[in-house]
């Protein structure tokens, strides 16, 4: 698995988790969904997000997108 795939997987899991939490507990969990969306948006422009550094530290390799920069 590459860093990029792991970041997308983590974002998807967090979005689905926050949607479930907002449905069953409080609508304030939707702020977590908004945070993930904003983080994905800024990483599209900067090619950096905190999860990338964590996954690289765990030993995952970058894919084609990581080699562009």
C-alpha positions as CSV (number, residue, x, y, z in Angstrom):
1,X,0.0,0.0,0.0
2,X,1.2,3.5,-0.8
3,X,1.1,6.6,1.3
4,X,-1.5,8.2,-1.0
5,X,-3.9,5.2,-0.8
6,X,-3.5,5.1,2.9
7,X,-4.4,8.8,3.2
8,X,-7.5,8.3,1.1
9,X,-8.5,5.3,3.1
10,X,-8.0,7.1,6.4
11,X,-10.0,10.1,5.1
12,X,-12.9,7.8,4.0
13,X,-13.0,6.0,7.3
14,X,-13.0,9.2,9.3
15,X,-15.8,10.7,7.1
16,X,-18.0,7.6,7.5
17,X,-17.3,7.4,11.2
18,X,-18.2,11.0,11.8
19,X,-21.4,10.7,9.7
20,X,-22.4,7.7,11.9
21,X,-21.5,9.5,15.1
22,X,-23.5,12.6,14.0
23,X,-26.5,10.4,13.2
24,X,-26.6,8.6,16.5
25,X,-25.1,11.1,19.0
26,X,-24.7,14.8,18.0
27,X,-24.7,16.8,14.8
28,X,-21.5,18.5,16.0
29,X,-19.6,15.4,14.7
30,X,-20.1,16.9,11.2
31,X,-17.3,19.3,12.1
32,X,-14.9,16.4,11.9
33,X,-16.2,15.7,8.4
34,X,-15.6,19.4,7.5
35,X,-12.1,19.2,8.9
36,X,-11.2,16.2,6.8
37,X,-12.6,17.8,3.7
38,X,-10.6,21.0,4.3
39,X,-7.4,19.0,5.0
40,X,-7.9,17.1,1.7
41,X,-8.5,20.4,-0.2
42,X,-5.3,22.0,1.2
43,X,-3.3,18.9,0.5
44,X,-4.4,19.0,-3.1
45,X,-2.6,22.4,-3.4
46,X,0.4,21.8,-1.1
47,X,0.9,18.0,-1.6
48,X,1.4,17.7,2.2
49,X,-0.8,16.5,5.0
50,X,0.1,15.3,8.5
51,X,-1.1,11.8,7.8
52,X,1.4,11.5,5.0
53,X,4.3,12.0,7.4
54,X,2.8,9.5,9.9
55,X,2.4,6.9,7.2
56,X,5.9,7.4,5.8
57,X,7.2,7.0,9.4
58,X,5.3,3.7,9.5
59,X,7.3,2.6,6.5
60,X,4.8,3.0,3.6
61,X,6.3,4.1,0.3
62,X,5.1,6.9,-1.9
63,X,3.5,6.3,-5.2
64,X,3.6,8.1,-8.5
65,X,2.1,11.3,-7.0
66,X,4.9,11.5,-4.4
67,X,7.6,11.4,-7.1
68,X,6.2,14.4,-8.9
69,X,7.3,16.9,-6.3
